[in-house]
Amino acid sequence: MEKAKISGYQLFTLILLFEYGSILLIPVTPEVKQDAWLAILIAMAGGFCLFFIYYSLYCYYPDLPLTEYVQRLLGSFLGKVLAFFYVLFFVYIAVRILRIFGEMLITIAYPDTPLFIINVLFILVIIYTVYKGIEVISRTSEVLFIAMCLLLLSGFLLLIISGIIHLENVKPILEKGISPVIKNAFTHTLFIPFGEVIVFAMIFPYVKEREKVKRTGLWAMGTSGLLLALFAAINISVLGVDLTSRAYFPLLASIQSIEVAGFLERLDIYFILFAMIGSFFKISIYFYAAVMGASHLFHVKHPSRLAYPMGIVILLLSMASGSSIMEHIQEVVKIIPLYVLLPFQVIIPVLLLIIAFFKNRKKAV
């Protein structure tokens, strides 16, 4: 492992900004309509359960990242195979987010700029940050967390002042009952963003104050869940259900509706900054986890040396994956949760925890 330590507060800002990066990936599906905010809150409760699974594994092996303790639990061969698949999983999600971020910028701000140029510039910054290590990523999160808070506060005030929030759009609550909301919560929203905290199983061993990991993680997930639910409710109250469900980026449409005193309008930069900060941390943490996992597997003494080649791989794969933003969003909603996220975020960690329980019980006896 890298010889580094991060504080509980840095872990909080990392998780919060990481979870917030999913704002581009949480569409309002037609099944839940105006109850999208409630689906997020229900999924958050499920996310707490997943976090306890990841935390319990960390308690068994507090000095080892995920890709190391799977080898302790499953043996050398099976453990290495599973660790390799987790590295591929981290790379795959980083590729997806980079592509969606690039497509978003082209769609709303730079229609004449090649996607490759945007992705190259963004991934170069991320490669440099990952090369410097988890302490630099953590310190960056402290600074940008303050910037994000200022953006959120000023954006929310502008929405209120402009008078475009209509709470009647959020009614009626549970028009079709609770079943569609629960189904949406546990088939999509649970995995994105709350189940994605599995990647922090690669980072927990770096936290100086081990006793703060559980409390910090729960606070960060709870705060991000409340913020995402608030965003969903605001989008629906500003745009209405139909427009929100049709928009690729509902928050962008809400921000574009702001008009104060006849001159303060077209504040697209707010959304771009939101998306840029969130995507930066989401890709950086997945990328960092992939680099560290690969260095463990292939016994690379200096993990930072893998940052540049793996960054190039992520860049090239982002250019080769999919053909449009609509295709990416459809895959994120319909295919990835069931066939990719469910095994890696839920099924495998549960099985690992069961194995860890029996193995460590035998040791105790």
C-alpha positions as CSV (number, residue, x, y, z in Angstrom):
1,M,0.0,0.0,0.0
2,E,0.9,3.6,-0.5
3,K,2.4,5.1,2.7
4,A,-0.3,7.7,3.3
5,K,-2.9,8.7,5.9
6,I,-6.1,10.7,5.6
7,S,-8.3,12.2,8.3
8,G,-11.9,11.4,9.1
9,Y,-12.9,14.8,7.7
10,Q,-11.1,14.1,4.4
11,L,-12.9,10.8,4.2
12,F,-16.2,12.6,4.7
13,T,-15.5,15.1,1.9
14,L,-14.3,12.4,-0.4
15,I,-17.4,10.3,0.0
16,L,-19.8,13.2,-0.2
17,L,-18.2,14.6,-3.4
18,F,-17.9,11.1,-4.8
19,E,-21.6,10.4,-4.2
20,Y,-22.6,13.8,-5.5
21,G,-20.8,12.9,-8.8
22,S,-23.8,10.6,-9.5
23,I,-26.0,13.6,-10.2
24,L,-25.4,13.0,-13.9
25,L,-26.5,9.4,-13.6
26,I,-29.8,9.6,-11.7
27,P,-32.6,10.2,-14.1
28,V,-36.2,10.5,-13.0
29,T,-37.8,7.3,-14.4
30,P,-41.5,7.4,-15.5
31,E,-42.4,4.7,-12.9
32,V,-41.8,7.0,-9.9
33,K,-42.6,10.4,-11.4
34,Q,-42.9,13.0,-8.6
35,D,-41.8,10.4,-6.0
36,A,-38.2,10.3,-7.2
37,W,-37.0,12.1,-4.1
38,L,-38.7,9.4,-1.9
39,A,-37.0,6.7,-4.0
40,I,-33.6,8.2,-3.2
41,L,-34.4,8.3,0.5
42,I,-35.5,4.7,0.5
43,A,-32.4,3.7,-1.4
44,M,-30.3,5.6,1.1
45,A,-31.6,3.4,3.8
46,G,-30.6,0.3,1.8
47,G,-27.2,2.0,1.2
48,F,-26.6,2.2,4.9
49,C,-27.0,-1.6,5.0
50,L,-24.5,-2.1,2.2
51,F,-22.1,0.3,4.0
52,F,-22.3,-1.9,7.2
53,I,-21.3,-4.9,5.0
54,Y,-18.3,-3.1,3.6
55,Y,-17.4,-1.7,7.1
56,S,-17.7,-5.2,8.7
57,L,-15.2,-6.6,6.1
58,Y,-12.9,-3.6,6.9
59,C,-13.1,-4.5,10.6
60,Y,-11.9,-8.0,9.9
61,Y,-9.0,-6.7,7.8
62,P,-8.4,-3.1,8.8
63,D,-4.9,-2.9,7.2
64,L,-5.8,-4.5,3.8
65,P,-7.7,-3.1,0.8
66,L,-10.4,-5.0,-0.9
67,T,-8.1,-6.6,-3.5
68,E,-5.9,-7.9,-0.8
69,Y,-8.3,-9.4,1.7
70,V,-10.2,-11.3,-1.0
71,Q,-7.0,-13.3,-1.5
72,R,-7.0,-14.0,2.3
73,L,-10.6,-15.2,2.1
74,L,-10.7,-17.2,-1.1
75,G,-7.1,-18.3,-1.4
76,S,-4.4,-17.2,-3.8
77,F,-5.9,-18.3,-7.1
78,L,-9.6,-17.5,-6.7
79,G,-8.7,-14.4,-4.7
80,K,-6.4,-13.0,-7.5
81,V,-9.1,-13.8,-10.1
82,L,-11.7,-11.9,-8.1
83,A,-9.3,-9.0,-7.4
84,F,-8.6,-8.7,-11.1
85,F,-12.3,-8.5,-11.9
86,Y,-12.7,-5.8,-9.3
87,V,-9.9,-3.8,-11.0
88,L,-11.7,-4.3,-14.3
89,F,-14.9,-3.1,-12.6
90,F,-13.3,0.1,-11.3
91,V,-11.8,0.8,-14.7
92,Y,-15.1,0.1,-16.4
93,I,-17.1,2.6,-14.2
94,A,-14.4,5.2,-14.7
95,V,-14.7,4.8,-18.4
96,R,-18.4,5.2,-18.3
97,I,-18.3,8.4,-16.2
98,L,-15.6,10.0,-18.3
99,R,-17.6,9.3,-21.5
100,I,-20.8,10.7,-20.1
101,F,-19.0,13.8,-18.7
102,G,-17.5,14.5,-22.1
103,E,-20.8,14.0,-23.9
104,M,-22.4,16.3,-21.4
105,L,-19.9,19.1,-22.1
106,I,-20.3,18.8,-25.8
107,T,-24.1,18.8,-25.6
108,I,-24.5,21.9,-23.5
109,A,-21.3,24.0,-23.9
110,Y,-18.8,22.9,-26.6
111,P,-20.7,21.5,-29.6
112,D,-17.8,22.1,-32.0
113,T,-15.1,20.6,-29.8
114,P,-14.1,17.0,-30.5
115,L,-15.0,14.6,-27.7
116,F,-11.4,13.3,-27.7
117,I,-10.0,16.7,-26.8
118,I,-12.4,17.2,-23.9
119,N,-11.7,13.7,-22.5
120,V,-7.9,14.1,-22.9
121,L,-7.8,17.4,-21.0
122,F,-10.0,16.0,-18.2
123,I,-8.1,12.7,-17.8
124,L,-4.7,14.4,-17.8
125,V,-5.7,16.4,-14.7
126,I,-7.0,13.2,-13.1
127,I,-3.9,11.2,-14.0
128,Y,-1.7,13.8,-12.4
129,T,-3.8,13.8,-9.2
130,V,-3.9,10.0,-9.0
131,Y,-0.1,9.9,-9.6
132,K,0.4,12.2,-6.5
133,G,-1.6,9.7,-4.3
134,I,-4.6,9.6,-2.0
135,E,-3.3,12.4,0.3
136,V,-3.4,14.9,-2.6
137,I,-6.8,13.7,-3.7
138,S,-8.0,14.1,-0.1
139,R,-6.6,17.6,0.3
140,T,-8.1,18.6,-3.0
141,S,-11.5,17.4,-1.7
142,E,-11.2,19.6,1.3
143,V,-10.8,22.7,-0.9
144,L,-13.4,21.8,-3.5
145,F,-15.9,20.8,-0.8
146,I,-16.0,24.5,0.4
147,A,-16.4,25.6,-3.2
148,M,-19.2,23.1,-3.7
149,C,-21.0,24.3,-0.6
150,L,-20.8,27.9,-1.8
151,L,-22.2,26.9,-5.2
152,L,-25.0,24.9,-3.7
153,L,-26.0,27.7,-1.3
154,S,-26.0,30.4,-3.9
155,G,-27.7,28.3,-6.5
156,F,-30.5,27.4,-4.0
157,L,-31.0,31.1,-3.1
158,L,-31.2,32.0,-6.8
159,L,-33.9,29.4,-7.3
160,I,-35.9,30.7,-4.4
161,I,-35.5,34.4,-5.4
162,S,-36.5,33.7,-9.0
163,G,-39.8,32.2,-7.8
164,I,-39.8,29.2,-10.1
165,I,-40.3,26.6,-7.4
166,H,-43.8,25.3,-7.5
167,L,-44.3,22.7,-4.7
168,E,-47.7,21.6,-6.2
169,N,-45.7,19.8,-8.9
170,V,-44.4,17.3,-6.2
171,K,-48.0,16.3,-5.4
172,P,-49.7,13.9,-5.1
173,I,-47.2,11.9,-3.1
174,L,-47.4,8.1,-3.8
175,E,-50.0,8.5,-6.5
176,K,-49.4,4.9,-7.6
177,G,-48.6,3.5,-4.2
178,I,-45.3,2.7,-2.6
179,S,-44.5,-0.4,-4.7
180,P,-43.1,1.4,-7.8
181,V,-41.0,3.6,-5.6
182,I,-39.5,0.7,-3.7
183,K,-38.8,-1.1,-6.9
184,N,-37.0,1.9,-8.4
185,A,-35.1,2.4,-5.2
186,F,-33.7,-1.2,-5.0
187,T,-33.2,-1.8,-8.8
188,H,-31.4,1.4,-9.6
189,T,-30.9,4.1,-7.1
190,L,-29.5,1.8,-4.5
191,F,-26.6,0.9,-6.8
192,I,-26.1,4.5,-8.1
193,P,-24.8,6.2,-6.0
194,F,-25.0,4.4,-2.6
195,G,-23.7,1.0,-3.6
196,E,-20.7,2.6,-5.3
197,V,-19.2,3.2,-1.8
198,I,-17.7,-0.3,-2.3
199,V,-14.8,1.5,-4.0
200,F,-13.9,3.0,-0.6
201,A,-13.0,-0.5,0.6
202,M,-9.7,0.3,-1.2
203,I,-9.3,3.6,0.8
204,F,-10.6,2.8,4.4
205,P,-7.1,1.4,5.4
206,Y,-5.6,4.8,4.9
207,V,-7.8,6.5,7.5
208,K,-5.8,7.5,10.6
209,E,-8.6,7.3,13.1
210,R,-10.2,3.9,12.5
211,E,-12.9,4.4,15.0
212,K,-14.2,7.3,12.9
213,V,-14.7,5.3,9.7
214,K,-18.2,4.1,10.5
215,R,-19.6,7.3,11.8
216,T,-18.0,9.4,9.0
217,G,-19.2,7.1,6.3
218,L,-22.8,7.1,7.5
219,W,-22.8,10.9,7.9
220,A,-21.4,11.3,4.4
221,M,-23.9,8.9,2.8
222,G,-26.8,10.4,4.7
223,T,-25.8,14.0,3.8
224,S,-25.4,13.1,0.1
225,G,-28.6,11.2,0.1
226,L,-30.5,14.2,1.5
227,L,-28.9,16.5,-1.0
228,L,-29.7,14.3,-4.0
229,A,-33.3,13.9,-2.8
230,L,-33.5,17.7,-2.4
231,F,-32.2,18.1,-6.0
232,A,-34.8,15.6,-7.3
233,A,-37.6,17.4,-5.5
234,I,-36.4,20.8,-6.8
235,N,-36.2,19.6,-10.4
236,I,-39.7,18.3,-10.3
237,S,-41.1,21.4,-8.6
238,V,-39.4,23.6,-11.2
239,L,-39.9,21.6,-14.4
240,G,-42.9,19.4,-13.6
241,V,-42.9,15.6,-14.0
242,D,-43.0,15.3,-17.8
243,L,-40.2,17.7,-18.6
244,T,-38.0,16.3,-15.8
245,S,-38.4,12.7,-17.0
246,R,-37.6,13.7,-20.6
247,A,-34.5,15.8,-19.8
248,Y,-31.1,14.3,-20.0
249,F,-29.9,16.6,-17.3
250,P,-32.9,17.8,-15.2
251,L,-30.7,20.0,-12.9
252,L,-29.3,21.9,-15.9
253,A,-32.9,22.6,-17.1
254,S,-33.8,23.8,-13.7
255,I,-30.8,26.1,-13.5
256,Q,-31.6,27.5,-17.0
257,S,-35.0,28.5,-15.8
258,I,-33.5,30.9,-13.3
259,E,-34.1,34.6,-14.1
260,V,-33.6,37.3,-11.5
261,A,-34.2,41.0,-12.2
262,G,-34.4,40.5,-15.9
263,F,-30.6,40.1,-16.4
264,L,-29.3,37.3,-14.2
265,E,-30.1,34.2,-16.3
266,R,-28.5,31.4,-18.4
267,L,-26.4,30.2,-15.4
268,D,-25.3,27.0,-17.1
269,I,-21.9,27.5,-15.5
270,Y,-23.4,26.4,-12.2
271,F,-24.3,23.0,-13.6
272,I,-21.0,22.6,-15.4
273,L,-19.1,23.3,-12.2
274,F,-21.3,20.9,-10.2
275,A,-20.7,18.2,-12.8
276,M,-17.0,18.9,-13.2
277,I,-16.3,18.7,-9.5
278,G,-18.4,15.6,-8.9
279,S,-17.1,13.7,-12.0
280,F,-13.5,14.6,-11.1
281,F,-13.8,12.9,-7.8
282,K,-15.8,10.0,-9.0
283,I,-13.3,9.2,-11.8
284,S,-10.3,9.9,-9.6
285,I,-11.4,7.5,-6.8
286,Y,-12.3,4.7,-9.2
287,F,-9.1,5.3,-11.1
288,Y,-7.0,5.3,-7.9
289,A,-8.7,2.1,-6.7
290,A,-7.9,0.4,-10.0
291,V,-4.2,1.6,-9.9
292,M,-3.8,0.3,-6.3
293,G,-5.5,-3.0,-7.1
294,A,-3.4,-3.6,-10.1
295,S,-0.2,-2.8,-8.2
296,H,-1.2,-5.3,-5.5
297,L,-1.9,-8.0,-8.1
298,F,1.2,-7.5,-10.2
299,H,3.5,-6.6,-7.3
300,V,4.4,-3.2,-8.6
301,K,6.6,-1.4,-6.0
302,H,5.7,2.1,-7.1
303,P,1.9,2.2,-7.9
304,S,2.1,5.7,-9.2
305,R,3.9,4.3,-12.3
306,L,0.7,2.7,-13.4
307,A,-1.2,6.0,-13.4
308,Y,-0.2,7.1,-16.9
309,P,-0.7,3.8,-18.8
310,M,-4.0,3.0,-17.0
311,G,-5.1,6.6,-17.7
312,I,-4.5,6.1,-21.4
313,V,-6.4,2.9,-21.3
314,I,-9.4,4.6,-19.6
315,L,-9.2,7.4,-22.2
316,L,-9.2,5.1,-25.2
317,L,-11.9,2.9,-23.8
318,S,-14.1,6.0,-23.2
319,M,-13.8,6.9,-26.9
320,A,-14.7,3.3,-28.0
321,S,-17.6,2.8,-25.6
322,G,-21.1,3.6,-27.0
323,S,-22.0,6.1,-29.7
324,S,-24.2,8.7,-28.0
325,I,-25.2,10.0,-24.6
326,M,-28.7,8.5,-24.9
327,E,-27.1,5.0,-25.3
328,H,-25.0,5.5,-22.3
329,I,-27.8,6.7,-20.1
330,Q,-30.0,3.8,-21.2
331,E,-27.3,1.3,-20.3
332,V,-26.8,2.9,-16.9
333,V,-30.5,2.7,-16.2
334,K,-31.4,-0.7,-17.7
335,I,-28.3,-2.9,-18.0
336,I,-25.5,-2.0,-15.7
337,P,-27.4,-2.2,-12.4
338,L,-28.5,-5.8,-12.8
339,Y,-25.5,-7.3,-14.6
340,V,-22.6,-5.3,-13.3
341,L,-23.4,-3.4,-10.1
342,L,-25.5,-6.1,-8.3
343,P,-22.8,-8.7,-8.3
344,F,-19.9,-6.4,-7.4
345,Q,-21.7,-4.2,-4.9
346,V,-24.1,-6.7,-3.2
347,I,-23.7,-10.4,-3.9
348,I,-19.9,-10.8,-3.7
349,P,-19.5,-8.6,-0.6
350,V,-22.2,-10.5,1.2
351,L,-20.5,-13.8,0.3
352,L,-17.1,-12.4,1.4
353,L,-18.6,-11.3,4.7
354,I,-20.1,-14.8,5.4
355,I,-16.7,-16.4,4.6
356,A,-14.9,-13.9,6.8
357,F,-17.3,-14.5,9.7
358,F,-16.7,-18.3,9.7
359,K,-12.9,-18.0,9.1
360,N,-12.4,-15.5,11.9
361,R,-14.7,-17.4,14.2
362,K,-12.5,-20.5,13.8
363,K,-9.5,-18.4,14.7
364,A,-11.2,-17.1,17.8
365,V,-12.0,-20.6,18.9
